[in-house]
């Protein structure tokens, strides 16, 4: 996987990684932050393993794996509108390379996690960090540390590779985009980083936002399957 960066952010930037996972929480939260903070694209991740597909939304190109930057908060947002299946380790490695290249202060990984259905209507956010000071900060915010759970995808790869990082997990549904969980993550990030972001529009426009995410991801998955079928037919032939 190749990291392309055409504008370098200020040293000490915070990286927020939000890729397609459980309930699409990472994708929803990162897309909302990009839009709400007016972040500019400064790079992207490319690979010959990624299906050759580019979405156009409201007259603008939507890169499958894009890197955005908000200078005011010195914040980098990694946003994926595409399946990460088979790319988890490559993306995690590229995230680490990006952090080293720009001298990042912190990597924050956001993800969804399964919860009881009666509790998901008012989802809780859990954290995971081995940094004592961060643990105190999150406890003061009313968050509990994740003690038990099974993590998959890019987040699992990062957990395996990183000695120190911040992981946030919101209770969410698994079978459809969960904007409520995404909004809860944004609310926590707002308090943690002092972004002064109003997360309420994410809930009020949930249906519209979820539909957009769902369509883009579905097209990417469909194209990936078509590519795999063609490659299989060529191999057999």
N, C-alpha and C positions, 0 to 999 in steps of 0.2 A: 504494500500500500504506500502511495506517494503523498507526502505532505506538501501542499503548495501554499505559500504565504506571500502575498504581494504588498502587504503593509505590516510593519512590525509594531506591536503595541508597546506601551511603556513597561519598564521592568516592574516586577512585583504584581502583575495582573492576577486576578482570580479566574480560574477556568471552571465553568459549569458545563458538565457533560450530561446531555439528555437524549438518549437514543431509544429507538422503538423497543419496548419491553412490556412488562405486565401492565395491562390497562392503558398502554401508550402514555403513561404518566410523564415520562421523561420528554417525549416528543411534544406533548401538549404544553407542558410548562416552559420548555425552552423556546418553542414557537411563539408563545404569548410574550415572553420576555423580550425576544427579538423585536416583535412588533411594537410592544408598549414602550420600550426604551429607545426605539428608533435606532437600533444597532445596525452598523454597516458591515457588509460582507468583506472580509480581508483575506480569505483563503478558502481552501477546500481540501478534501481527501479524495483521492482517485485510485482506482485499481482496475486491472483487467478482469477481476472477478466480479465486478459490479456490472449489472445489465446496462446496456447502452440505452438509457432512457433519461430524458429531461422533461420535467413538467413545466408548463407555462400557466401562471395564475395571475389574473388581473394585469396581463400584459408584461409580467416579469418572469424571468427564468428562475425556477426553483431547483437548486442543486440538491442531489440526494444526500450528500454529506458536506455541509457547509460550515465555515468558521466565521462567526460574527464578533464584532467588537464595539463596546460602548466606552468611549474615552472618559466621560464624566466619572464613571464608577470604576474605571480601569478593569473592565469585566469582559471576559471572552466567553462566548456561548457556542458550544458545539451542538449543532442541530441536525438531526437525521430524519429525512422524509423518505424512508426506504427500509427494506428488510435488512437486518444485520446478520441473518443466519449464515454461518460459515465464515463470517468476517470478524467474529468477536475478539480473537486474539490479535489480529492485525490492527483493529481499531484501538484497542487498549494500548498497544505498542506505539501507535502513532500519537495517541494522546500524551503518553509519557515523553515522547520525543519533542512534541510541541512545548510541553511544560519546561523541558530542559533548554530548548532553543530560546525561549523568551524570558527565562528566569522567573517562572510563575511562583506566586506566593502560596497558592493552595489550589487543589483540585477538589471540586464538589461534584459528586455523582448523585443523580436523582433517579428514583425508580419506584415502581409500584410493588405492592406486596399483598397477598391474599388476606382477607379479613372476613369476619362474620357478616352476613348480609344485613342484619339489623343495625350493625355499627357503621357500615360503609356509607350510609346516608349522611353521616357526620364523621368522615374519616379522620383517623389519628395519624400523626407523623412520628416515626421513630428515627433515631439516629444511630450511626455506628462510627466510633472514633476511638483510637487508643491514646489520644492526646488528653491529659488530665484537665487542662484549661478549657478546651473545647467541651469536654464532658460537663464541666461546671456551668459553662455558658448555656448549653442546651437544656440542662436540668432547670436552670433559672427561667428558661422560656416555657417550661412545662412539658418538655419532651422526655420520653423514656428511651433508654438504650435498647436496641434490638438484642435480645438474649438468645432467641431461637428462630430459625428460619432457613429456607432453602432459596438461594439466590442463583439466577441463571443469566446468560447473556453477557453483554459488555461489562455490566456492573460486577459480575462474578470474576471476569478476567482481571479487572482493575483491583478488586479485593485481593486477588491472588498475587498480583505484581507489586502493589503499593505497600510500603511499610507504614506510611502515614498519609491519610486523606480523610475527607469528610463524606459520609454516605447518608442520604436522607431517603426514607421509605414511607410512602403514603399508602394506607389501606385503600384498595381499589377493586373494582370488578375486573375479571380477567378477559371476558369475552367481548368487550366493546370499549371504545375510548371513554375514559372517565375524567371529565372536566372538573368535577368536584374535587377529586384527589389531586389533580393538577393545580387547581386554585389553592388548595391547602399547602402544597409544596411552595408555591409562589409566596404565600403569606409568611411561611417560615423563613424563606430566603430574604424576604423584605426586612424582617426583624433582625436576622443574623448579619446581613450585609449593609443595612441602612439604605435600601434602594428607594424608599418612599414610592412604591408601586401600588397602585390600586388594583387589587386582584378581582374585584367584584364584576367587572365587565366580562371576565372569563366565564363566570357562572351564568350571567344574563345572556351571553351569546353562545352558550354551550352547544346547542344543537347545530348551529351554523359552523362552529369551529370544529366539532367532532366530525361533521360530514366532510369538511375539507380534508382533514387528516386521513380519514378513512378512504376517500377516493384516491388520494395520492399514493398511499401505501398499497392499496389493492392493485393499482395499475403496475406498481413496481414489482409486486409479488407475481402477478400474472405474466409480466415480461420475463422475469427470472425463470419461471417454470417453462415458458416457451423455449427459452435459450437452452435449458437443460434437456428438453425433449429432442431438440434439433441436434445437439451434441451427441446424445445417446443414439439417435438414428444414424448419424454420420459414422459413429464408432462401429455400429452393427453392420452397416453397409460396407 
